[in-house]
């Protein structure tokens, strides 16, 4: 199923992805640091929600209490929990 998440306190306006059971695919950030976010998207494509959380949750950006990577972890967990 396709999901769109509106992250908080980061540059991207949206995070879009597809969730198949607990596996995340086709991650796309709308806005933000284009090159870095494309790289993150490619690196974690095919990972499970749990693995994305274990690597990315809690990452911060500068003085912000979150980051694009942290928001991705939050987004995939919310989507996964919502489909149960």
mmCIF file of the N, C-alpha and C atoms, coordinates in Angstrom:
data_MODEL
# 
_entry.id   MODEL 
# 
loop_
_atom_site.group_PDB 
_atom_site.id 
_atom_site.type_symbol 
_atom_site.label_atom_id 
_atom_site.label_alt_id 
_atom_site.label_comp_id 
_atom_site.label_asym_id 
_atom_site.label_entity_id 
_atom_site.label_seq_id 
_atom_site.pdbx_PDB_ins_code 
_atom_site.Cartn_x 
_atom_site.Cartn_y 
_atom_site.Cartn_z 
_atom_site.occupancy 
_atom_site.B_iso_or_equiv 
_atom_site.pdbx_formal_charge 
_atom_site.auth_seq_id 
_atom_site.auth_comp_id 
_atom_site.auth_asym_id 
_atom_site.auth_atom_id 
_atom_site.pdbx_PDB_model_num 
ATOM 1   N N  . UNK A 1 1  ? 0.830  -1.163 0.000  1.00 0.00 ? 1  UNK A N  1 
ATOM 2   C CA . UNK A 1 1  ? 0.000  0.000  0.000  1.00 0.00 ? 1  UNK A CA 1 
ATOM 3   C C  . UNK A 1 1  ? 0.885  1.240  0.000  1.00 0.00 ? 1  UNK A C  1 
ATOM 4   N N  . UNK A 1 2  ? 0.445  2.297  -0.678 1.00 0.00 ? 2  UNK A N  1 
ATOM 5   C CA . UNK A 1 2  ? 1.186  3.555  -0.753 1.00 0.00 ? 2  UNK A CA 1 
ATOM 6   C C  . UNK A 1 2  ? 0.802  4.474  0.399  1.00 0.00 ? 2  UNK A C  1 
ATOM 7   N N  . UNK A 1 3  ? 1.808  5.164  0.940  1.00 0.00 ? 3  UNK A N  1 
ATOM 8   C CA . UNK A 1 3  ? 1.606  6.070  2.069  1.00 0.00 ? 3  UNK A CA 1 
ATOM 9   C C  . UNK A 1 3  ? 2.269  7.415  1.793  1.00 0.00 ? 3  UNK A C  1 
ATOM 10  N N  . UNK A 1 4  ? 1.686  8.458  2.351  1.00 0.00 ? 4  UNK A N  1 
ATOM 11  C CA . UNK A 1 4  ? 2.273  9.794  2.341  1.00 0.00 ? 4  UNK A CA 1 
ATOM 12  C C  . UNK A 1 4  ? 2.288  10.286 3.773  1.00 0.00 ? 4  UNK A C  1 
ATOM 13  N N  . UNK A 1 5  ? 3.442  10.765 4.216  1.00 0.00 ? 5  UNK A N  1 
ATOM 14  C CA . UNK A 1 5  ? 3.618  11.260 5.574  1.00 0.00 ? 5  UNK A CA 1 
ATOM 15  C C  . UNK A 1 5  ? 4.083  12.706 5.497  1.00 0.00 ? 5  UNK A C  1 
ATOM 16  N N  . UNK A 1 6  ? 3.555  13.550 6.353  1.00 0.00 ? 6  UNK A N  1 
ATOM 17  C CA . UNK A 1 6  ? 3.947  14.955 6.417  1.00 0.00 ? 6  UNK A CA 1 
ATOM 18  C C  . UNK A 1 6  ? 4.861  15.140 7.640  1.00 0.00 ? 6  UNK A C  1 
ATOM 19  N N  . UNK A 1 7  ? 6.172  15.187 7.400  1.00 0.00 ? 7  UNK A N  1 
ATOM 20  C CA . UNK A 1 7  ? 7.129  15.254 8.500  1.00 0.00 ? 7  UNK A CA 1 
ATOM 21  C C  . UNK A 1 7  ? 7.075  16.582 9.246  1.00 0.00 ? 7  UNK A C  1 
ATOM 22  N N  . UNK A 1 8  ? 7.603  16.569 10.462 1.00 0.00 ? 8  UNK A N  1 
ATOM 23  C CA . UNK A 1 8  ? 7.624  17.737 11.338 1.00 0.00 ? 8  UNK A CA 1 
ATOM 24  C C  . UNK A 1 8  ? 9.060  18.206 11.566 1.00 0.00 ? 8  UNK A C  1 
ATOM 25  N N  . UNK A 1 9  ? 9.253  19.520 11.542 1.00 0.00 ? 9  UNK A N  1 
ATOM 26  C CA . UNK A 1 9  ? 10.532 20.148 11.901 1.00 0.00 ? 9  UNK A CA 1 
ATOM 27  C C  . UNK A 1 9  ? 11.712 19.775 11.009 1.00 0.00 ? 9  UNK A C  1 
ATOM 28  N N  . UNK A 1 10 ? 11.425 19.431 9.748  1.00 0.00 ? 10 UNK A N  1 
ATOM 29  C CA . UNK A 1 10 ? 12.483 19.168 8.769  1.00 0.00 ? 10 UNK A CA 1 
ATOM 30  C C  . UNK A 1 10 ? 12.120 19.858 7.454  1.00 0.00 ? 10 UNK A C  1 
ATOM 31  N N  . UNK A 1 11 ? 13.034 19.892 6.510  1.00 0.00 ? 11 UNK A N  1 
ATOM 32  C CA . UNK A 1 11 ? 12.819 20.598 5.245  1.00 0.00 ? 11 UNK A CA 1 
ATOM 33  C C  . UNK A 1 11 ? 11.802 19.935 4.301  1.00 0.00 ? 11 UNK A C  1 
ATOM 34  N N  . UNK A 1 12 ? 11.825 18.605 4.123  1.00 0.00 ? 12 UNK A N  1 
ATOM 35  C CA . UNK A 1 12 ? 10.869 18.004 3.191  1.00 0.00 ? 12 UNK A CA 1 
ATOM 36  C C  . UNK A 1 12 ? 9.416  18.214 3.635  1.00 0.00 ? 12 UNK A C  1 
ATOM 37  N N  . UNK A 1 13 ? 8.552  18.420 2.642  1.00 0.00 ? 13 UNK A N  1 
ATOM 38  C CA . UNK A 1 13 ? 7.125  18.602 2.912  1.00 0.00 ? 13 UNK A CA 1 
ATOM 39  C C  . UNK A 1 13 ? 6.394  17.271 3.029  1.00 0.00 ? 13 UNK A C  1 
ATOM 40  N N  . UNK A 1 14 ? 6.922  16.259 2.332  1.00 0.00 ? 14 UNK A N  1 
ATOM 41  C CA . UNK A 1 14 ? 6.274  14.940 2.329  1.00 0.00 ? 14 UNK A CA 1 
ATOM 42  C C  . UNK A 1 14 ? 7.323  13.841 2.239  1.00 0.00 ? 14 UNK A C  1 
ATOM 43  N N  . UNK A 1 15 ? 6.948  12.681 2.766  1.00 0.00 ? 15 UNK A N  1 
ATOM 44  C CA . UNK A 1 15 ? 7.703  11.455 2.541  1.00 0.00 ? 15 UNK A CA 1 
ATOM 45  C C  . UNK A 1 15 ? 6.695  10.455 1.995  1.00 0.00 ? 15 UNK A C  1 
ATOM 46  N N  . UNK A 1 16 ? 6.983  9.913  0.826  1.00 0.00 ? 16 UNK A N  1 
ATOM 47  C CA . UNK A 1 16 ? 6.093  8.932  0.197  1.00 0.00 ? 16 UNK A CA 1 
ATOM 48  C C  . UNK A 1 16 ? 6.819  7.595  0.116  1.00 0.00 ? 16 UNK A C  1 
ATOM 49  N N  . UNK A 1 17 ? 6.080  6.526  0.319  1.00 0.00 ? 17 UNK A N  1 
ATOM 50  C CA . UNK A 1 17 ? 6.681  5.199  0.254  1.00 0.00 ? 17 UNK A CA 1 
ATOM 51  C C  . UNK A 1 17 ? 5.597  4.150  0.093  1.00 0.00 ? 17 UNK A C  1 
ATOM 52  N N  . UNK A 1 18 ? 6.037  2.945  -0.240 1.00 0.00 ? 18 UNK A N  1 
ATOM 53  C CA . UNK A 1 18 ? 5.138  1.800  -0.371 1.00 0.00 ? 18 UNK A CA 1 
ATOM 54  C C  . UNK A 1 18 ? 5.518  0.800  0.708  1.00 0.00 ? 18 UNK A C  1 
ATOM 55  N N  . UNK A 1 19 ? 4.506  0.246  1.356  1.00 0.00 ? 19 UNK A N  1 
ATOM 56  C CA . UNK A 1 19 ? 4.726  -0.726 2.422  1.00 0.00 ? 19 UNK A CA 1 
ATOM 57  C C  . UNK A 1 19 ? 4.065  -2.033 2.026  1.00 0.00 ? 19 UNK A C  1 
ATOM 58  N N  . UNK A 1 20 ? 4.866  -3.102 1.975  1.00 0.00 ? 20 UNK A N  1 
ATOM 59  C CA . UNK A 1 20 ? 4.372  -4.456 1.699  1.00 0.00 ? 20 UNK A CA 1 
ATOM 60  C C  . UNK A 1 20 ? 4.674  -5.298 2.924  1.00 0.00 ? 20 UNK A C  1 
ATOM 61  N N  . UNK A 1 21 ? 3.650  -5.636 3.663  1.00 0.00 ? 21 UNK A N  1 
ATOM 62  C CA . UNK A 1 21 ? 3.797  -6.294 4.964  1.00 0.00 ? 21 UNK A CA 1 
ATOM 63  C C  . UNK A 1 21 ? 4.648  -5.385 5.849  1.00 0.00 ? 21 UNK A C  1 
ATOM 64  N N  . UNK A 1 22 ? 5.877  -5.790 6.180  1.00 0.00 ? 22 UNK A N  1 
ATOM 65  C CA . UNK A 1 22 ? 6.722  -4.929 7.013  1.00 0.00 ? 22 UNK A CA 1 
ATOM 66  C C  . UNK A 1 22 ? 7.938  -4.406 6.243  1.00 0.00 ? 22 UNK A C  1 
ATOM 67  N N  . UNK A 1 23 ? 7.885  -4.467 4.907  1.00 0.00 ? 23 UNK A N  1 
ATOM 68  C CA . UNK A 1 23 ? 9.011  -4.067 4.069  1.00 0.00 ? 23 UNK A CA 1 
ATOM 69  C C  . UNK A 1 23 ? 8.689  -2.778 3.316  1.00 0.00 ? 23 UNK A C  1 
ATOM 70  N N  . UNK A 1 24 ? 9.639  -1.854 3.311  1.00 0.00 ? 24 UNK A N  1 
ATOM 71  C CA . UNK A 1 24 ? 9.447  -0.522 2.740  1.00 0.00 ? 24 UNK A CA 1 
ATOM 72  C C  . UNK A 1 24 ? 10.131 -0.430 1.380  1.00 0.00 ? 24 UNK A C  1 
ATOM 73  N N  . UNK A 1 25 ? 9.419  0.157  0.409  1.00 0.00 ? 25 UNK A N  1 
ATOM 74  C CA . UNK A 1 25 ? 9.930  0.314  -0.956 1.00 0.00 ? 25 UNK A CA 1 
ATOM 75  C C  . UNK A 1 25 ? 9.595  1.701  -1.500 1.00 0.00 ? 25 UNK A C  1 
ATOM 76  N N  . UNK A 1 26 ? 10.282 2.090  -2.565 1.00 0.00 ? 26 UNK A N  1 
ATOM 77  C CA . UNK A 1 26 ? 9.969  3.292  -3.346 1.00 0.00 ? 26 UNK A CA 1 
ATOM 78  C C  . UNK A 1 26 ? 9.840  4.548  -2.494 1.00 0.00 ? 26 UNK A C  1 
ATOM 79  N N  . UNK A 1 27 ? 10.821 4.807  -1.663 1.00 0.00 ? 27 UNK A N  1 
ATOM 80  C CA . UNK A 1 27 ? 10.800 5.972  -0.788 1.00 0.00 ? 27 UNK A CA 1 
ATOM 81  C C  . UNK A 1 27 ? 11.130 7.218  -1.606 1.00 0.00 ? 27 UNK A C  1 
ATOM 82  N N  . UNK A 1 28 ? 10.305 8.249  -1.426 1.00 0.00 ? 28 UNK A N  1 
ATOM 83  C CA . UNK A 1 28 ? 10.521 9.526  -2.114 1.00 0.00 ? 28 UNK A CA 1 
ATOM 84  C C  . UNK A 1 28 ? 10.271 10.669 -1.134 1.00 0.00 ? 28 UNK A C  1 
ATOM 85  N N  . UNK A 1 29 ? 11.232 11.574 -1.035 1.00 0.00 ? 29 UNK A N  1 
ATOM 86  C CA . UNK A 1 29 ? 11.081 12.777 -0.230 1.00 0.00 ? 29 UNK A CA 1 
ATOM 87  C C  . UNK A 1 29 ? 10.705 13.921 -1.163 1.00 0.00 ? 29 UNK A C  1 
ATOM 88  N N  . UNK A 1 30 ? 9.764  14.750 -0.760 1.00 0.00 ? 30 UNK A N  1 
ATOM 89  C CA . UNK A 1 30 ? 9.384  15.933 -1.531 1.00 0.00 ? 30 UNK A CA 1 
ATOM 90  C C  . UNK A 1 30 ? 9.953  17.142 -0.801 1.00 0.00 ? 30 UNK A C  1 
ATOM 91  N N  . UNK A 1 31 ? 10.982 17.753 -1.392 1.00 0.00 ? 31 UNK A N  1 
ATOM 92  C CA . UNK A 1 31 ? 11.691 18.851 -0.761 1.00 0.00 ? 31 UNK A CA 1 
ATOM 93  C C  . UNK A 1 31 ? 12.902 18.323 -0.006 1.00 0.00 ? 31 UNK A C  1 
ATOM 94  N N  . UNK A 1 32 ? 13.659 19.237 0.583  1.00 0.00 ? 32 UNK A N  1 
ATOM 95  C CA . UNK A 1 32 ? 14.819 18.825 1.356  1.00 0.00 ? 32 UNK A CA 1 
ATOM 96  C C  . UNK A 1 32 ? 16.073 18.713 0.512  1.00 0.00 ? 32 UNK A C  1 
ATOM 97  N N  . UNK A 1 33 ? 17.097 18.125 1.060  1.00 0.00 ? 33 UNK A N  1 
ATOM 98  C CA . UNK A 1 33 ? 18.405 17.962 0.413  1.00 0.00 ? 33 UNK A CA 1 
ATOM 99  C C  . UNK A 1 33 ? 18.334 16.811 -0.587 1.00 0.00 ? 33 UNK A C  1 
ATOM 100 N N  . UNK A 1 34 ? 18.073 17.144 -1.808 1.00 0.00 ? 34 UNK A N  1 
ATOM 101 C CA . UNK A 1 34 ? 17.756 16.170 -2.844 1.00 0.00 ? 34 UNK A CA 1 
ATOM 102 C C  . UNK A 1 34 ? 18.754 15.012 -2.935 1.00 0.00 ? 34 UNK A C  1 
ATOM 103 N N  . UNK A 1 35 ? 20.021 15.299 -3.044 1.00 0.00 ? 35 UNK A N  1 
ATOM 104 C CA . UNK A 1 35 ? 21.023 14.241 -3.200 1.00 0.00 ? 35 UNK A CA 1 
ATOM 105 C C  . UNK A 1 35 ? 21.105 13.327 -1.988 1.00 0.00 ? 35 UNK A C  1 
ATOM 106 N N  . UNK A 1 36 ? 21.149 13.903 -0.811 1.00 0.00 ? 36 UNK A N  1 
ATOM 107 C CA . UNK A 1 36 ? 21.243 13.103 0.406  1.00 0.00 ? 36 UNK A CA 1 
ATOM 108 C C  . UNK A 1 36 ? 20.002 12.236 0.604  1.00 0.00 ? 36 UNK A C  1 
ATOM 109 N N  . UNK A 1 37 ? 18.847 12.799 0.334  1.00 0.00 ? 37 UNK A N  1 
ATOM 110 C CA . UNK A 1 37 ? 17.611 12.045 0.553  1.00 0.00 ? 37 UNK A CA 1 
ATOM 111 C C  . UNK A 1 37 ? 17.428 10.948 -0.491 1.00 0.00 ? 37 UNK A C  1 
ATOM 112 N N  . UNK A 1 38 ? 17.899 11.185 -1.702 1.00 0.00 ? 38 UNK A N  1 
ATOM 113 C CA . UNK A 1 38 ? 17.876 10.115 -2.710 1.00 0.00 ? 38 UNK A CA 1 
ATOM 114 C C  . UNK A 1 38 ? 18.780 8.970  -2.262 1.00 0.00 ? 38 UNK A C  1 
ATOM 115 N N  . UNK A 1 39 ? 19.919 9.305  -1.684 1.00 0.00 ? 39 UNK A N  1 
ATOM 116 C CA . UNK A 1 39 ? 20.856 8.279  -1.222 1.00 0.00 ? 39 UNK A CA 1 
ATOM 117 C C  . UNK A 1 39 ? 20.240 7.459  -0.092 1.00 0.00 ? 39 UNK A C  1 
ATOM 118 N N  . UNK A 1 40 ? 19.656 8.128  0.898  1.00 0.00 ? 40 UNK A N  1 
ATOM 119 C CA . UNK A 1 40 ? 18.991 7.409  1.996  1.00 0.00 ? 40 UNK A CA 1 
ATOM 120 C C  . UNK A 1 40 ? 17.918 6.489  1.430  1.00 0.00 ? 40 UNK A C  1 
ATOM 121 N N  . UNK A 1 41 ? 17.125 7.020  0.506  1.00 0.00 ? 41 UNK A N  1 
ATOM 122 C CA . UNK A 1 41 ? 16.033 6.234  -0.082 1.00 0.00 ? 41 UNK A CA 1 
ATOM 123 C C  . UNK A 1 41 ? 16.540 4.968  -0.757 1.00 0.00 ? 41 UNK A C  1 
ATOM 124 N N  . UNK A 1 42 ? 17.636 5.075  -1.493 1.00 0.00 ? 42 UNK A N  1 
ATOM 125 C CA . UNK A 1 42 ? 18.212 3.911  -2.161 1.00 0.00 ? 42 UNK A CA 1 
ATOM 126 C C  . UNK A 1 42 ? 18.802 2.917  -1.163 1.00 0.00 ? 42 UNK A C  1 
ATOM 127 N N  . UNK A 1 43 ? 19.475 3.446  -0.150 1.00 0.00 ? 43 UNK A N  1 
ATOM 128 C CA . UNK A 1 43 ? 20.138 2.573  0.816  1.00 0.00 ? 43 UNK A CA 1 
ATOM 129 C C  . UNK A 1 43 ? 19.162 1.724  1.621  1.00 0.00 ? 43 UNK A C  1 
ATOM 130 N N  . UNK A 1 44 ? 18.019 2.281  1.997  1.00 0.00 ? 44 UNK A N  1 
ATOM 131 C CA . UNK A 1 44 ? 17.098 1.551  2.871  1.00 0.00 ? 44 UNK A CA 1 
ATOM 132 C C  . UNK A 1 44 ? 15.954 0.877  2.110  1.00 0.00 ? 44 UNK A C  1 
ATOM 133 N N  . UNK A 1 45 ? 15.907 1.017  0.794  1.00 0.00 ? 45 UNK A N  1 
ATOM 134 C CA . UNK A 1 45 ? 14.860 0.357  0.014  1.00 0.00 ? 45 UNK A CA 1 
ATOM 135 C C  . UNK A 1 45 ? 14.920 -1.159 0.224  1.00 0.00 ? 45 UNK A C  1 
ATOM 136 N N  . UNK A 1 46 ? 13.796 -1.738 0.577  1.00 0.00 ? 46 UNK A N  1 
ATOM 137 C CA . UNK A 1 46 ? 13.739 -3.174 0.824  1.00 0.00 ? 46 UNK A CA 1 
ATOM 138 C C  . UNK A 1 46 ? 13.983 -3.559 2.267  1.00 0.00 ? 46 UNK A C  1 
ATOM 139 N N  . UNK A 1 47 ? 14.275 -2.587 3.118  1.00 0.00 ? 47 UNK A N  1 
ATOM 140 C CA . UNK A 1 47 ? 14.471 -2.860 4.543  1.00 0.00 ? 47 UNK A CA 1 
ATOM 141 C C  . UNK A 1 47 ? 13.120 -2.987 5.238  1.00 0.00 ? 47 UNK A C  1 
ATOM 142 N N  . UNK A 1 48 ? 13.120 -3.657 6.357  1.00 0.00 ? 48 UNK A N  1 
ATOM 143 C CA . UNK A 1 48 ? 11.908 -3.761 7.173  1.00 0.00 ? 48 UNK A CA 1 
ATOM 144 C C  . UNK A 1 48 ? 11.741 -2.489 8.006  1.00 0.00 ? 48 UNK A C  1 
ATOM 145 N N  . UNK A 1 49 ? 10.533 -2.305 8.496  1.00 0.00 ? 49 UNK A N  1 
ATOM 146 C CA . UNK A 1 49 ? 10.248 -1.177 9.386  1.00 0.00 ? 49 UNK A CA 1 
ATOM 147 C C  . UNK A 1 49 ? 11.186 -1.223 10.583 1.00 0.00 ? 49 UNK A C  1 
ATOM 148 N N  . UNK A 1 50 ? 11.353 -2.387 11.170 1.00 0.00 ? 50 UNK A N  1 
ATOM 149 C CA . UNK A 1 50 ? 12.205 -2.543 12.353 1.00 0.00 ? 50 UNK A CA 1 
ATOM 150 C C  . UNK A 1 50 ? 13.655 -2.175 12.061 1.00 0.00 ? 50 UNK A C  1 
ATOM 151 N N  . UNK A 1 51 ? 14.172 -2.587 10.919 1.00 0.00 ? 51 UNK A N  1 
ATOM 152 C CA . UNK A 1 51 ? 15.564 -2.279 10.579 1.00 0.00 ? 51 UNK A CA 1 
ATOM 153 C C  . UNK A 1 51 ? 15.742 -0.786 10.337 1.00 0.00 ? 51 UNK A C  1 
ATOM 154 N N  . UNK A 1 52 ? 14.786 -0.153 9.651  1.00 0.00 ? 52 UNK A N  1 
ATOM 155 C CA . UNK A 1 52 ? 14.862 1.294  9.433  1.00 0.00 ? 52 UNK A CA 1 
ATOM 156 C C  . UNK A 1 52 ? 14.863 2.016  10.775 1.00 0.00 ? 52 UNK A C  1 
ATOM 157 N N  . UNK A 1 53 ? 13.985 1.604  11.666 1.00 0.00 ? 53 UNK A N  1 
ATOM 158 C CA . UNK A 1 53 ? 13.960 2.216  12.997 1.00 0.00 ? 53 UNK A CA 1 
ATOM 159 C C  . UNK A 1 53 ? 15.281 2.034  13.735 1.00 0.00 ? 53 UNK A C  1 
ATOM 160 N N  . UNK A 1 54 ? 15.836 0.839  13.674 1.00 0.00 ? 54 UNK A N  1 
ATOM 161 C CA . UNK A 1 54 ? 17.058 0.561  14.439 1.00 0.00 ? 54 UNK A CA 1 
ATOM 162 C C  . UNK A 1 54 ? 18.237 1.405  13.951 1.00 0.00 ? 54 UNK A C  1 
ATOM 163 N N  . UNK A 1 55 ? 18.275 1.738  12.663 1.00 0.00 ? 55 UNK A N  1 
ATOM 164 C CA . UNK A 1 55 ? 19.378 2.522  12.124 1.00 0.00 ? 55 UNK A CA 1 
ATOM 165 C C  . UNK A 1 55 ? 19.125 4.028  12.134 1.00 0.00 ? 55 UNK A C  1 
ATOM 166 N N  . UNK A 1 56 ? 17.877 4.443  11.949 1.00 0.00 ? 56 UNK A N  1 
ATOM 167 C CA . UNK A 1 56 ? 17.613 5.859  11.701 1.00 0.00 ? 56 UNK A CA 1 
ATOM 168 C C  . UNK A 1 56 ? 16.891 6.608  12.814 1.00 0.00 ? 56 UNK A C  1 
ATOM 169 N N  . UNK A 1 57 ? 16.126 5.901  13.638 1.00 0.00 ? 57 UNK A N  1 
ATOM 170 C CA . UNK A 1 57 ? 15.348 6.593  14.665 1.00 0.00 ? 57 UNK A CA 1 
ATOM 171 C C  . UNK A 1 57 ? 16.274 7.266  15.673 1.00 0.00 ? 57 UNK A C  1 
ATOM 172 N N  . UNK A 1 58 ? 15.972 8.510  15.969 1.00 0.00 ? 58 UNK A N  1 
ATOM 173 C CA . UNK A 1 58 ? 16.757 9.265  16.923 1.00 0.00 ? 58 UNK A CA 1 
ATOM 174 C C  . UNK A 1 58 ? 17.857 10.125 16.322 1.00 0.00 ? 58 UNK A C  1 
ATOM 175 N N  . UNK A 1 59 ? 18.121 9.984  15.021 1.00 0.00 ? 59 UNK A N  1 
ATOM 176 C CA . UNK A 1 59 ? 19.115 10.842 14.372 1.00 0.00 ? 59 UNK A CA 1 
ATOM 177 C C  . UNK A 1 59 ? 18.619 12.281 14.393 1.00 0.00 ? 59 UNK A C  1 
ATOM 178 N N  . UNK A 1 60 ? 19.523 13.206 14.644 1.00 0.00 ? 60 UNK A N  1 
ATOM 179 C CA . UNK A 1 60 ? 19.160 14.621 14.675 1.00 0.00 ? 60 UNK A CA 1 
ATOM 180 C C  . UNK A 1 60 ? 19.879 15.378 13.570 1.00 0.00 ? 60 UNK A C  1 
ATOM 181 N N  . UNK A 1 61 ? 19.410 16.598 13.313 1.00 0.00 ? 61 UNK A N  1 
ATOM 182 C CA . UNK A 1 61 ? 20.002 17.458 12.290 1.00 0.00 ? 61 UNK A CA 1 
ATOM 183 C C  . UNK A 1 61 ? 20.299 18.809 12.929 1.00 0.00 ? 61 UNK A C  1 
ATOM 184 N N  . UNK A 1 62 ? 21.563 19.103 13.113 1.00 0.00 ? 62 UNK A N  1 
ATOM 185 C CA . UNK A 1 62 ? 21.932 20.358 13.759 1.00 0.00 ? 62 UNK A CA 1 
ATOM 186 C C  . UNK A 1 62 ? 21.324 20.448 15.149 1.00 0.00 ? 62 UNK A C  1 
ATOM 187 N N  . UNK A 1 63 ? 20.663 21.548 15.420 1.00 0.00 ? 63 UNK A N  1 
ATOM 188 C CA . UNK A 1 63 ? 20.025 21.756 16.726 1.00 0.00 ? 63 UNK A CA 1 
ATOM 189 C C  . UNK A 1 63 ? 18.605 21.208 16.784 1.00 0.00 ? 63 UNK A C  1 
ATOM 190 N N  . UNK A 1 64 ? 18.126 20.687 15.682 1.00 0.00 ? 64 UNK A N  1 
ATOM 191 C CA . UNK A 1 64 ? 16.773 20.136 15.654 1.00 0.00 ? 64 UNK A CA 1 
ATOM 192 C C  . UNK A 1 64 ? 16.732 18.821 16.422 1.00 0.00 ? 64 UNK A C  1 
ATOM 193 N N  . UNK A 1 65 ? 15.603 18.537 17.047 1.00 0.00 ? 65 UNK A N  1 
ATOM 194 C CA . UNK A 1 65 ? 15.492 17.277 17.804 1.00 0.00 ? 65 UNK A CA 1 
ATOM 195 C C  . UNK A 1 65 ? 15.180 16.074 16.908 1.00 0.00 ? 65 UNK A C  1 
ATOM 196 N N  . UNK A 1 66 ? 15.154 16.295 15.598 1.00 0.00 ? 66 UNK A N  1 
ATOM 197 C CA . UNK A 1 66 ? 14.819 15.250 14.635 1.00 0.00 ? 66 UNK A CA 1 
ATOM 198 C C  . UNK A 1 66 ? 15.638 15.466 13.375 1.00 0.00 ? 66 UNK A C  1 
ATOM 199 N N  . UNK A 1 67 ? 15.422 14.632 12.370 1.00 0.00 ? 67 UNK A N  1 
ATOM 200 C CA . UNK A 1 67 ? 16.080 14.762 11.071 1.00 0.00 ? 67 UNK A CA 1 
ATOM 201 C C  . UNK A 1 67 ? 15.193 14.098 10.033 1.00 0.00 ? 67 UNK A C  1 
ATOM 202 N N  . UNK A 1 68 ? 15.560 14.215 8.784  1.00 0.00 ? 68 UNK A N  1 
ATOM 203 C CA . UNK A 1 68 ? 14.805 13.540 7.716  1.00 0.00 ? 68 UNK A CA 1 
ATOM 204 C C  . UNK A 1 68 ? 14.820 12.029 7.923  1.00 0.00 ? 68 UNK A C  1 
ATOM 205 N N  . UNK A 1 69 ? 15.964 11.495 8.330  1.00 0.00 ? 69 UNK A N  1 
ATOM 206 C CA . UNK A 1 69 ? 16.081 10.057 8.569  1.00 0.00 ? 69 UNK A CA 1 
ATOM 207 C C  . UNK A 1 69 ? 15.192 9.630  9.735  1.00 0.00 ? 69 UNK A C  1 
ATOM 208 N N  . UNK A 1 70 ? 15.195 10.411 10.804 1.00 0.00 ? 70 UNK A N  1 
ATOM 209 C CA . UNK A 1 70 ? 14.343 10.128 11.968 1.00 0.00 ? 70 UNK A CA 1 
ATOM 210 C C  . UNK A 1 70 ? 12.871 10.191 11.572 1.00 0.00 ? 70 UNK A C  1 
ATOM 211 N N  . UNK A 1 71 ? 12.517 11.184 10.780 1.00 0.00 ? 71 UNK A N  1 
ATOM 212 C CA . UNK A 1 71 ? 11.128 11.317 10.342 1.00 0.00 ? 71 UNK A CA 1 
ATOM 213 C C  . UNK A 1 71 ? 10.710 10.146 9.452  1.00 0.00 ? 71 UNK A C  1 
ATOM 214 N N  . UNK A 1 72 ? 11.632 9.624  8.649  1.00 0.00 ? 72 UNK A N  1 
ATOM 215 C CA . UNK A 1 72 ? 11.335 8.430  7.849  1.00 0.00 ? 72 UNK A CA 1 
ATOM 216 C C  . UNK A 1 72 ? 11.034 7.252  8.766  1.00 0.00 ? 72 UNK A C  1 
ATOM 217 N N  . UNK A 1 73 ? 11.844 7.071  9.801  1.00 0.00 ? 73 UNK A N  1 
ATOM 218 C CA . UNK A 1 73 ? 11.600 5.978  10.753 1.00 0.00 ? 73 UNK A CA 1 
ATOM 219 C C  . UNK A 1 73 ? 10.246 6.127  11.425 1.00 0.00 ? 73 UNK A C  1 
ATOM 220 N N  . UNK A 1 74 ? 9.891  7.345  11.794 1.00 0.00 ? 74 UNK A N  1 
ATOM 221 C CA . UNK A 1 74 ? 8.591  7.606  12.409 1.00 0.00 ? 74 UNK A CA 1 
ATOM 222 C C  . UNK A 1 74 ? 7.464  7.313  11.416 1.00 0.00 ? 74 UNK A C  1 
ATOM 223 N N  . UNK A 1 75 ? 7.652  7.720  10.167 1.00 0.00 ? 75 UNK A N  1 
ATOM 224 C CA . UNK A 1 75 ? 6.633  7.537  9.129  1.00 0.00 ? 75 UNK A CA 1 
ATOM 225 C C  . UNK A 1 75 ? 6.352  6.065  8.847  1.00 0.00 ? 75 UNK A C  1 
ATOM 226 N N  . UNK A 1 76 ? 7.400  5.273  8.695  1.00 0.00 ? 76 UNK A N  1 
ATOM 227 C CA . UNK A 1 76 ? 7.178  3.868  8.355  1.00 0.00 ? 76 UNK A CA 1 
ATOM 228 C C  . UNK A 1 76 ? 6.570  3.109  9.529  1.00 0.00 ? 76 UNK A C  1 
ATOM 229 N N  . UNK A 1 77 ? 6.941  3.478  10.752 1.00 0.00 ? 77 UNK A N  1 
ATOM 230 C CA . UNK A 1 77 ? 6.335  2.843  11.927 1.00 0.00 ? 77 UNK A CA 1 
ATOM 231 C C  . UNK A 1 77 ? 4.846  3.192  12.013 1.00 0.00 ? 77 UNK A C  1 
ATOM 232 N N  . UNK A 1 78 ? 4.500  4.459  11.776 1.00 0.00 ? 78 UNK A N  1 
ATOM 233 C CA . UNK A 1 78 ? 3.089  4.886  11.828 1.00 0.00 ? 78 UNK A CA 1 
ATOM 234 C C  . UNK A 1 78 ? 2.272  4.151  10.775 1.00 0.00 ? 78 UNK A C  1 
ATOM 235 N N  . UNK A 1 79 ? 2.816  4.019  9.581  1.00 0.00 ? 79 UNK A N  1 
ATOM 236 C CA . UNK A 1 79 ? 2.111  3.307  8.515  1.00 0.00 ? 79 UNK A CA 1 
ATOM 237 C C  . UNK A 1 79 ? 1.929  1.841  8.874  1.00 0.00 ? 79 UNK A C  1 
ATOM 238 N N  . UNK A 1 80 ? 2.989  1.220  9.355  1.00 0.00 ? 80 UNK A N  1 
ATOM 239 C CA . UNK A 1 80 ? 2.932  -0.197 9.709  1.00 0.00 ? 80 UNK A CA 1 
ATOM 240 C C  . UNK A 1 80 ? 1.918  -0.442 10.832 1.00 0.00 ? 80 UNK A C  1 
ATOM 241 N N  . UNK A 1 81 ? 1.979  0.379  11.874 1.00 0.00 ? 81 UNK A N  1 
ATOM 242 C CA . UNK A 1 81 ? 1.050  0.226  12.992 1.00 0.00 ? 81 UNK A CA 1 
ATOM 243 C C  . UNK A 1 81 ? -0.394 0.484  12.564 1.00 0.00 ? 81 UNK A C  1 
ATOM 244 N N  . UNK A 1 82 ? -0.572 1.386  11.606 1.00 0.00 ? 82 UNK A N  1 
ATOM 245 C CA . UNK A 1 82 ? -1.911 1.708  11.112 1.00 0.00 ? 82 UNK A CA 1 
ATOM 246 C C  . UNK A 1 82 ? -2.540 0.609  10.282 1.00 0.00 ? 82 UNK A C  1 
ATOM 247 N N  . UNK A 1 83 ? -1.721 -0.281 9.711  1.00 0.00 ? 83 UNK A N  1 
ATOM 248 C CA . UNK A 1 83 ? -2.279 -1.350 8.864  1.00 0.00 ? 83 UNK A CA 1 
ATOM 249 C C  . UNK A 1 83 ? -2.600 -2.606 9.659  1.00 0.00 ? 83 UNK A C  1 
ATOM 250 N N  . UNK A 1 84 ? -2.186 -2.639 10.934 1.00 0.00 ? 84 UNK A N  1 
ATOM 251 C CA . UNK A 1 84 ? -2.452 -3.834 11.754 1.00 0.00 ? 84 UNK A CA 1 
ATOM 252 C C  . UNK A 1 84 ? -3.895 -3.866 12.193 1.00 0.00 ? 84 UNK A C  1 
# 
